[in-house]
Amino acid sequence: MSTPQLVVHRDKELMAEAAAARLITKIVDAQATRGSASVVLTGGRNGNGLLAALGSAPARDAVDWSRLDLWWGDERFLPEGDPERNVTQAREALLDRVPLDPARVHAMPASDGPYDDVDSAAAAYAEELAAAAGPEDHGGVPAFDVLMLGVGPDTHVASLFPELPAVRETERTVVGVHGAPKPPPLRVSLTLPAIRAAKEVWLLAAGEDKAKAAAIALSGAGEVQAPAAGAYGRSRTLWLLDAAAASELPRSLYPPASA
């Protein structure tokens, strides 16, 4: 378990641009070291804002997009191409604008795909992750270089909501979520064990509506009550916030220097 590090930016636009630059550096470093990189994307306004900033970043072309594996932390169990699906939004924000290898874009199954229900879709994604994991990897998933998560106002991450069964899962890497408190009720999500297999976990929070969630998650709350508190990387856990989202943090947690 890595101790959370905090970076607070002036506003959400600066946060997105800085996070995009940080992600480019991580991808380029991984590709230089290993030949490829592996990143888990998140949806929502902050995840999509980061992707849009990445597409406009001056250093975007430093990435070898053909040697990048993309995964998702969660997905809405809706038909392919539905505008509410994270992968649909990611394609619009960035993916359709860069030369990715389609075989390395690992979207979670859609509801009109080959799987009849959300649980079989989750099992299929778990098998895909396990097939990509090497013997040196942890817990049946690849050792993601960076796994990004948006933090919800209720402290949920991916589709792990407070007190629901998915956040209590300790064995499986991917689960079907039933009865999510925000629509749609059916989702596919990585579990906390899969999230914790990542080398680095980045949690994104911007806006006043995220301030209480950030304060709760960073102040010692339990992961069942505050799932964001249970999301951490093996080597680094990084909270990227704007000033509004950091406004309720205890001063003892506030970083000494922020951008």
Sequence and secondary structure as in RCSB ss.txt:
>XXXX:A:sequence
MSTPQLVVHRDKELMAEAAAARLITKIVDAQATRGSASVVLTGGRNGNGLLAALGSAPARDAVDWSRLDLWWGDE
RFLPEGDPERNVTQAREALLDRVPLDPARVHAMPASDGPYDDVDSAAAAYAEELAAAAGPEDHGGVPAFDVLMLG
VGPDTHVASLFPELPAVRETERTVVGVHGAPKPPPLRVSLTLPAIRAAKEVWLLAAGEDKAKAAAIALSGAGEVQ
APAAGAYGRSRTLWLLDAAAASELPRSLYPPASA
>XXXX:A:secstr
   EEEEEESSHHHHHHHHHHHHHHHHHHHHHHHS EEEEE  HHHHHHHHHHHHH TTGGGS GGGEEEEESEE
E   TT TTSHHHHHHHHTGGGS   GGGB     TTSS SSHHHHHHHHHHHHHHH  TTSSTTS   SEEEEE
  TTS BTTB TTSGGGG  S SEEEE S SSSSS EEEE HHHHTTSSEEEEEE SGGGHHHHHHHTTT  TTT
 GGGG   SSEEEEEEETTTTTTS TTTS SS  
